[in-house]
């Protein structure tokens, strides 16, 4: 077998295992699509946890919620995005739409001294995965985000808080502030993160 033939064979096996090759032989195309893409469906919120950032400094701090994500969730030393960045798309969306385009620079959302900022976490991890090429309309390999339900138990929220904003010029926000708070998913409904 030549090199090209071997590569095609590997791709075929990969797609069959992943569930993106249509093995349903009935005449209902909607049912075919459901079977083909069921591994890459959207996920409903599994929880509602308020991530509350409180600024106890005498100057504003900034959250980048336009280009980046507000926080990661750390479980057993592994970091998982806690939200979907505007520069990424879910695997469900990637089946029919082109990926986000171009660079992004945001001045960040300011949290004034003594104020707080709330974000609701859905209880989902937004990890990047590699959906097989057969799942995309353009048949091109491409990364996407597949939401997954976070397991209940102890974890840590690590928000991305910055001390400096450059008013939209790259880099938009800088000087990250090292903060985080431990909590238990399933029992804690509000997680307070204090920036001192």
NORKABEL-V121954 format. One record per helix or strand of 2 or more residues. SS is the DSSP state (H for helix, E for strand). FROM is the first residue (numbers start at 1). TO is the last residue. If there is no record, write none. Layout:
SS,FROM,TO
SS,FROM,TO
This chain:
H,3,18
H,29,40
E,49,55
E,61,63
E,71,75
E,78,81
H,91,94
E,109,111
E,116,121
E,124,131
H,133,135
E,142,149
E,153,159
E,161,165
E,173,177
E,181,185
E,190,195
